[in-house]
């Protein structure tokens, strides 16, 4: 008996999308990245911000 495929390759698609995003981030110039980082830190209403919360933006 064959299993019914609910969402074919959904995991593969998610992994590929994540891989593409990471490659895009890796190609981002370091100067631009640090500029974005300091901008985010400055515009966070004086709250303490960690690297993990940057993923929310």
C-alpha atoms as an extended CHARMM CRD file, in Angstrom:
* protein
*
        57  EXT
         1         1  UNK       CA              0.0000000000        0.0000000000        0.0000000000  PROA      1               0.0000000000
         2         2  UNK       CA              1.4320000000        3.3630000000       -1.0200000000  PROA      2               0.0000000000
         3         3  UNK       CA              1.5460000000        6.2940000000        1.3460000000  PROA      3               0.0000000000
         4         4  UNK       CA             -0.2340000000        9.4310000000        0.2930000000  PROA      4               0.0000000000
         5         5  UNK       CA              2.1700000000       12.3370000000        0.0100000000  PROA      5               0.0000000000
         6         6  UNK       CA              0.7030000000       15.2430000000        1.9330000000  PROA      6               0.0000000000
         7         7  UNK       CA              3.2170000000       17.9060000000        0.9840000000  PROA      7               0.0000000000
         8         8  UNK       CA              5.8310000000       16.4920000000       -1.3820000000  PROA      8               0.0000000000
         9         9  UNK       CA              9.3730000000       17.7260000000       -0.7420000000  PROA      9               0.0000000000
        10        10  UNK       CA              8.1860000000       20.3080000000        1.7800000000  PROA      10              0.0000000000
        11        11  UNK       CA             11.2320000000       19.6820000000        3.9710000000  PROA      11              0.0000000000
        12        12  UNK       CA             13.5480000000       19.8350000000        0.9870000000  PROA      12              0.0000000000
        13        13  UNK       CA             11.9760000000       23.1130000000       -0.1320000000  PROA      13              0.0000000000
        14        14  UNK       CA             12.3260000000       24.5880000000        3.3510000000  PROA      14              0.0000000000
        15        15  UNK       CA             15.9460000000       23.5090000000        3.5770000000  PROA      15              0.0000000000
        16        16  UNK       CA             16.6940000000       24.9290000000        0.1340000000  PROA      16              0.0000000000
        17        17  UNK       CA             15.0240000000       28.2360000000        1.0070000000  PROA      17              0.0000000000
        18        18  UNK       CA             17.0270000000       28.4260000000        4.2220000000  PROA      18              0.0000000000
        19        19  UNK       CA             20.2290000000       27.5800000000        2.3300000000  PROA      19              0.0000000000
        20        20  UNK       CA             19.5290000000       30.2990000000       -0.2470000000  PROA      20              0.0000000000
        21        21  UNK       CA             18.9040000000       32.8490000000        2.4980000000  PROA      21              0.0000000000
        22        22  UNK       CA             22.1370000000       31.9430000000        4.2720000000  PROA      22              0.0000000000
        23        23  UNK       CA             24.1500000000       32.2090000000        1.0620000000  PROA      23              0.0000000000
        24        24  UNK       CA             22.6040000000       35.6150000000        0.3820000000  PROA      24              0.0000000000
        25        25  UNK       CA             23.4950000000       36.7940000000        3.9030000000  PROA      25              0.0000000000
        26        26  UNK       CA             27.0260000000       35.4590000000        3.5120000000  PROA      26              0.0000000000
        27        27  UNK       CA             27.4990000000       37.5220000000        0.3530000000  PROA      27              0.0000000000
        28        28  UNK       CA             26.4050000000       40.7370000000        2.1120000000  PROA      28              0.0000000000
        29        29  UNK       CA             29.3560000000       43.1260000000        2.4770000000  PROA      29              0.0000000000
        30        30  UNK       CA             30.6840000000       43.2860000000        6.0210000000  PROA      30              0.0000000000
        31        31  UNK       CA             30.5690000000       47.1080000000        6.1000000000  PROA      31              0.0000000000
        32        32  UNK       CA             26.8930000000       47.1130000000        5.1920000000  PROA      32              0.0000000000
        33        33  UNK       CA             26.2020000000       44.4300000000        7.7720000000  PROA      33              0.0000000000
        34        34  UNK       CA             27.9260000000       46.3440000000       10.5800000000  PROA      34              0.0000000000
        35        35  UNK       CA             26.1650000000       49.5370000000        9.5100000000  PROA      35              0.0000000000
        36        36  UNK       CA             22.8310000000       47.7490000000        9.6870000000  PROA      36              0.0000000000
        37        37  UNK       CA             23.7910000000       46.2810000000       13.0470000000  PROA      37              0.0000000000
        38        38  UNK       CA             24.6790000000       49.6380000000       14.6040000000  PROA      38              0.0000000000
        39        39  UNK       CA             21.5670000000       51.2190000000       13.0830000000  PROA      39              0.0000000000
        40        40  UNK       CA             19.4180000000       48.5200000000       14.6550000000  PROA      40              0.0000000000
        41        41  UNK       CA             21.1770000000       48.9320000000       17.9960000000  PROA      41              0.0000000000
        42        42  UNK       CA             20.7670000000       52.7140000000       17.9530000000  PROA      42              0.0000000000
        43        43  UNK       CA             17.0950000000       52.5450000000       17.0570000000  PROA      43              0.0000000000
        44        44  UNK       CA             15.9970000000       50.0770000000       19.6750000000  PROA      44              0.0000000000
        45        45  UNK       CA             14.7540000000       52.6770000000       22.2060000000  PROA      45              0.0000000000
        46        46  UNK       CA             17.7140000000       52.1320000000       24.4910000000  PROA      46              0.0000000000
        47        47  UNK       CA             16.7310000000       48.5360000000       25.1790000000  PROA      47              0.0000000000
        48        48  UNK       CA             19.4440000000       45.9320000000       25.4380000000  PROA      48              0.0000000000
        49        49  UNK       CA             19.5060000000       43.9820000000       22.1910000000  PROA      49              0.0000000000
        50        50  UNK       CA             21.2360000000       40.6850000000       21.5450000000  PROA      50              0.0000000000
        51        51  UNK       CA             22.2740000000       39.0360000000       18.3140000000  PROA      51              0.0000000000
        52        52  UNK       CA             19.4540000000       36.5120000000       18.6240000000  PROA      52              0.0000000000
        53        53  UNK       CA             16.8050000000       39.2470000000       18.6290000000  PROA      53              0.0000000000
        54        54  UNK       CA             18.2210000000       40.6590000000       15.3890000000  PROA      54              0.0000000000
        55        55  UNK       CA             16.6650000000       37.7140000000       13.5550000000  PROA      55              0.0000000000
        56        56  UNK       CA             13.2560000000       39.2160000000       14.3300000000  PROA      56              0.0000000000
        57        57  UNK       CA             13.8680000000       42.1360000000       11.9770000000  PROA      57              0.0000000000
